[in-house]
Amino acid sequence: MELIIGIVATLIGGVSVFSYLKYGKKWVNVKNIPEEEIARVADKLIANKIEEAEREIEENKKKSEDRLRVLRKETDEHEELLLEREKKLNERTKMLDKKSEELEEASESVKKMQRGLEKTRFQLKDELQRISGLTQEEARQKLMSEVDEDIKDYEAKKIRQAEKHAEEIADERGKEILVESMQRIVTDYVGETTTSTIKIEDDKVKGRVIGKEGRNIRAFEKLTGVDVIVDESPNTIALSSFDPLRREIAAVALSKLIGDGRIHPSSIEEAIRKAKNEISIEIKKNGQILAEEAGWPGIDIGLLKLLGKMKYRTSYGQSLMSHTIEMMRLGEVLAAEIGADVGLVKRACLLHDIGKVLTHKIDSPHHHISGQVARKYGLDEKLVNAIEAHHLDIEPQSVEAVIVYLSDAISGARPGARKDSYEQYIQRIEALEGVAKELGGDKIEEVFAIRAGRELRIIVKPALISDDEMTVLAKDLAATIEKTQNYPGNVEVTLIRETRAVEIAR
């Protein structure tokens, strides 16, 4: 009602403010409209507004009632759900209470049984002690002693079985690896030597080589450091020098001079210079071949030059370069088979005999020189040990070092790898046997140098020497052989002391 009154007041105020109002379809001056008409129009407007307000109120009331009905229905449904859940919870609570009572009864029953079992256990314990005459602690000690004894017997048996099985497998597997490694490496069975003679077509060439009053041969020998022998055999000129590299340079230079035909001091000097350049290039090329075979592209140039000189060094007729390549291939296969470091093995095989290039300059075993060279170039100590321990006078510190030793032994011991003159071989074998006979005296019964002089097997007289004395004699023999004899590789000294009892059944 207050709203309606406000609206009317507003309308009246508006009439007083504006001079013109829209009356019907026209705008007319308020002053020209009668007051009764104005009151009638205001009443009509008020009635319309009241009617609209009442209609709006009725609609809002209806909406509110509908919403209230929906809320009341939802509330009823929720109350039903809650009642249903409460009913189920009550049933579950009753069931849990029943289960709890049953568990308590079962727990009490178990406790009674435990008390009965404990009582029975004590009774049985007392009865056992009475029957056996042993206390509990004494019985425990006796049982533990018997169990320990059984376990020791079982462990010893299992250890013997495992050792036997391991030895069988290791021996068989070792043979397989070695045989497979040797089969996979194709090698040349012909021993190589450097050229020390030059064939000529005519003995007149010797005169040109000698020159007037021997000036050519003197100049050649002075520049090369090689002795030239021209009078030993027809159609042959021999070159003699303790340094095979010098001999190779001299052979190349002399071949060039003979091929050119002009031999005089100046041409000799030029030919030697060209020969040195050719050999230098050849040395570098040989070093690169060896480094590539080892998979070592960044090798120091100093080592590369030393490696290249291996082609011009031999050991018992075996080319060092061929021997080194063969060793790297053998070592690679052996290392791959047992899971060792293949790269380290190949590098150690590459450098193991590099000391032989310098043996004429340094008075020391070649494998010790090889180790010194490796240390000089800052190589890893593990690699150095594998290099210098391949003759086992230095203790191998890794499995890779042992593989290098095996590869060297396989390469050097295969048929045709090395050659030695028959006379030198006989002298070396007789010298080994003579050392044993001289040092052992009457205590020695038989001496046999076997495995091409790599093992000295000695049978002693058991009545004249004891086991302890035999050990001392073996060490003395090994030390004497090291000091007095020359031999490739190692010599194993084996003493055998055997007592036999023989009877004849008649």
C-alpha positions, 0 to 999 in steps of 0.5 A, a space after each residue: 500500500 505504501 508503494 501505491 501511495 508513493 506512486 500516486 504522489 509521484 504522479 501528482 508531483 509530475 503533473 504540477 511540474 510539467 505544463 503538458 501531459 499526454 492525454 489520450 493520443 494528444 499532448 494537452 496543457 494541464 491547465 485545460 484538463 478538469 480536476 475530476 478528469 485528473 483524479 479519474 486518471 490517477 485512480 485508474 493508474 493506481 488501480 492498474 498498479 495495484 492489480 499488477 502488484 497483486 498479480 506479481 505477489 500471487 505468482 511469487 507466492 505460487 512459486 514459493 509454495 511449489 519450491 516448498 513442496 519440492 524441498 519438503 519431498 526431498 526432505 522426506 526422501 532423505 529422512 527415509 534414507 537416513 532411517 534405512 541406514 540407521 536400521 542397517 547400522 544397528 543390525 551391523 552393530 548387533 552382529 559385531 557385538 556377537 562376533 566380539 563375544 565369540 572371539 572373547 570366548 575363543 581367546 579364553 579357550 586358547 589361553 586355557 589350552 596354552 596353559 595346559 600345553 605349558 604344563 604338559 611341556 614342563 612335565 615332559 621336560 622333567 621326564 626327559 631329563 629323568 630318563 636321559 640323565 642330562 640337563 637341558 643345557 647338557 642336552 643342547 650342547 651335545 646336540 649342537 656338537 653333533 650337528 656341527 660335526 655333521 655340518 662340517 662333514 657335509 661342507 667338506 664333502 660339498 667343497 671337494 665335489 665343487 672343487 673337482 667339478 670346477 677343475 673339470 669345467 675350468 680345464 675343459 673350458 680353458 682348452 676350448 678357449 685356447 684351441 678356438 683362439 688358435 684356430 681363429 688366428 690364421 698365421 704364416 708358419 715360415 720364419 722371417 729374416 731380414 735380407 742380408 745379401 744382394 744378388 748381382 747378375 755379374 761379378 763385374 758389379 763387385 768391381 764398381 762397388 769396390 771402386 778405384 783403390 776401394 774408395 767406393 766401398 770405404 765411403 759406403 761403409 763409412 756412411 752406412 756403418 755396415 760391412 760390405 763383403 764381396 769375396 765370399 760367394 759369386 753373384 752375391 754381395 753380403 752386408 753385415 751389421 749388428 743393427 738390422 735397420 742399418 743393414 736394411 738401409 744399406 741394402 736399399 741404397 746398394 740396390 739403387 746404386 747397382 740398378 743405376 750403374 753409376 757408383 761413386 762417393 757422391 752418388 753413394 751419399 745421395 742413394 743412402 739419403 734416399 734410402 733413409 727417407 724411404 725407410 723412414 716412410 716405411 717405418 711410419 707406415 708399419 707403425 700405423 699398421 700396427 696401431 690400427 691393428 690395436 685400435 689405437 689411433 691417437 698413439 704418440 708419434 714417438 711410439 709409432 716410430 719405435 713400432 715401425 722399426 719392429 719390421 726390421 727386428 727378429 727374434 729367433 728368426 721370427 719377425 717382431 712385426 708379424 709376432 706382434 700382430 699375431 699376439 694382438 689377434 690371439 689376445 683379442 680372442 682370449 680376452 673376448 672369450 673370458 670377458 676381459 678388457 680387450 682394448 687393454 690386452 691389444 695395446 699391451 700386446 702391441 707394446 710388449 716387445 718394443 724393448 727389443 728395438 732398443 736392446 742393442 742400446 740398453 743393457 737390460 731384458 727387453 720386457 723391462 725396457 718395454 715397461 720403461 718405454 711405456 712409463 716414459 710416455 705416461 701410460 696407465 700402470 695397469 697397462 705397463 704391468 701387462 707389458 713388462 710381466 709377459 715373462 712372469 719374472 714380474 708378478 702379473 697384477 691383472 687377468 689382462 696381464 696373464 692373457 698377454 703372457 699366454 698370447 706370447 707363449 702361444 705365438 712363440 711356441 707354435 710350430 714354425 714360429 721361431 727357428 734356431 740352428 741345430 747346433 745352438 739348440 743342442 748346446 743349449 739343451 746340453 748346457 741345461 742338463 749339465 748345470 743340473 748334474 753339476 749342482 746336484 752331484 750324487 743326489 741326481 739320478 736322471 736329468 731330462 730337458 723337455 719341451 724344447 728346453 722350457 722345462 728341466 725335469 730332474 729325478 733325485 735319489 730319495 735316499 740321499 735327499 729329503 723333501 725340504 732339501 729338494 725344494 732348496 735344490 730347485 731354487 738353487 738350480 733356477 737361480 744358477 740357470 738364470 745367471 749362467 744360461 741363455 734361453 728364450 722365455 722361461 725354464 721350469 725346474 721340476 724335481 721328482 723324489 720317488 720311493 718304490 717298493 717292489 716284490 715278486 709273487 712266485 
